[in-house]
């Protein structure tokens, strides 16, 4: 069984993450992917090997694609990306959460106003303090 650490290591550098995201959005064969991402043969194969060993990527008829597991990981990293893009808004929400003067209803209204992404809002609502 693969561990969370192995999954994160497989997509932990910029080139690996770009490879993973390119497979998710466009797919492609080895030559196209390595050329498009400007990866050396060694860079490409070491990264692809990790993605395949973790079970996130498979190859069929010479084309790479995400497995069902890989699709879940892709979706999770998109959520992380959205959180990073909302970093300062989330910090503002943290600051307001430290105040005892805001009601749960006001907090929810603030979250709805600050954050456009429904998924991020739902996560915060689910983990309300």
VMD Tcl script that draws the C-alpha trace (Angstrom):
set ca {
  {0.00 0.00 0.00}
  {1.22 3.48 -0.84}
  {1.66 6.10 1.89}
  {0.68 9.75 1.99}
  {4.38 10.63 2.16}
  {5.06 8.69 -1.06}
  {2.20 10.50 -2.80}
  {3.43 13.91 -1.70}
  {7.03 13.07 -2.63}
  {5.90 12.01 -6.12}
  {4.46 15.47 -6.82}
  {6.70 17.50 -4.50}
  {8.82 19.38 -7.02}
  {7.70 21.79 -9.72}
  {8.58 19.52 -12.64}
  {6.80 16.49 -11.15}
  {3.70 18.52 -10.38}
  {3.67 19.99 -13.90}
  {3.99 16.49 -15.34}
  {1.16 15.21 -13.15}
  {-1.08 18.17 -14.03}
  {-0.33 17.87 -17.74}
  {-1.28 14.20 -17.68}
  {-4.48 15.14 -15.83}
  {-5.50 17.85 -18.27}
  {-4.14 16.65 -21.61}
  {-2.68 13.17 -21.27}
  {-0.13 12.24 -23.86}
  {2.65 9.87 -24.74}
  {6.17 9.92 -23.29}
  {7.73 11.85 -26.14}
  {5.07 14.57 -26.18}
  {5.10 14.98 -22.41}
  {8.88 15.17 -22.02}
  {9.18 17.55 -24.98}
  {6.30 19.78 -23.87}
  {7.69 20.08 -20.34}
  {11.31 20.33 -21.49}
  {12.42 17.41 -19.33}
  {15.55 15.41 -20.00}
  {15.09 11.70 -20.53}
  {16.29 10.99 -16.98}
  {14.10 13.71 -15.43}
  {11.06 12.44 -17.29}
  {11.48 8.75 -16.52}
  {12.37 9.18 -12.85}
  {9.31 11.34 -12.29}
  {7.01 9.14 -14.36}
  {8.27 6.09 -12.48}
  {7.27 7.64 -9.14}
  {3.85 8.64 -10.47}
  {3.24 5.13 -11.76}
  {4.59 3.37 -8.63}
  {2.21 5.35 -6.46}
  {-0.70 4.27 -8.64}
  {-1.66 7.78 -9.72}
  {-0.77 7.30 -13.41}
  {-1.15 4.39 -15.82}
  {-0.23 3.90 -19.45}
  {-2.47 2.36 -22.07}
  {-1.68 2.16 -25.78}
  {1.35 4.38 -25.23}
  {-0.68 7.19 -23.64}
  {-0.56 8.20 -19.99}
  {-3.66 8.96 -17.96}
  {-4.71 9.39 -14.35}
  {-6.11 6.41 -12.51}
  {-9.20 6.81 -10.31}
  {-6.78 7.26 -7.39}
  {-4.81 9.85 -9.38}
  {-7.98 11.81 -10.09}
  {-8.66 12.08 -6.35}
  {-5.09 13.27 -5.72}
  {-5.39 15.76 -8.60}
  {-8.60 17.17 -7.14}
  {-6.98 17.43 -3.69}
  {-3.97 19.34 -5.02}
  {-6.30 21.71 -6.89}
  {-7.97 22.41 -3.52}
  {-4.54 23.10 -2.01}
  {-3.77 25.47 -4.89}
  {-7.04 27.34 -4.28}
  {-6.19 27.63 -0.57}
  {-2.77 29.07 -1.43}
  {-4.40 31.58 -3.77}
  {-6.73 32.60 -0.91}
  {-3.96 32.69 1.71}
  {-4.44 36.31 2.82}
  {-8.21 36.00 2.93}
  {-7.83 32.89 5.10}
  {-5.41 34.78 7.38}
  {-8.05 37.51 7.75}
  {-10.63 34.89 8.72}
  {-8.17 33.48 11.28}
  {-7.72 36.94 12.79}
  {-11.46 37.43 13.08}
  {-11.87 33.95 14.57}
  {-9.59 35.04 17.43}
  {-12.09 37.73 18.34}
  {-14.82 36.82 20.80}
  {-17.01 39.56 19.38}
  {-18.18 37.81 16.21}
  {-21.11 35.43 16.08}
  {-21.14 32.21 14.08}
  {-23.68 33.76 11.70}
  {-21.48 36.83 11.15}
  {-18.44 34.58 10.62}
  {-20.30 32.55 7.99}
  {-21.40 35.73 6.24}
  {-17.83 37.02 6.24}
  {-16.52 33.74 4.81}
  {-19.17 33.83 2.10}
  {-18.24 37.42 1.24}
  {-14.46 36.90 1.22}
  {-14.22 33.55 -0.52}
  {-15.55 32.83 -3.99}
  {-14.72 29.12 -3.96}
  {-17.62 27.03 -2.65}
  {-15.41 24.08 -1.75}
  {-13.11 26.19 0.44}
  {-16.15 27.77 2.13}
  {-17.62 24.32 2.81}
  {-14.35 23.12 4.33}
  {-14.27 26.12 6.66}
  {-17.92 25.66 7.61}
  {-17.34 21.98 8.31}
  {-14.44 22.82 10.63}
  {-16.00 25.83 12.35}
  {-14.63 26.49 15.82}
}
mol new
graphics top color blue
foreach p $ca { graphics top sphere $p radius 0.5 }
foreach p [lrange $ca 0 end-1] q [lrange $ca 1 end] { graphics top cylinder $p $q radius 0.2 }
display resetview
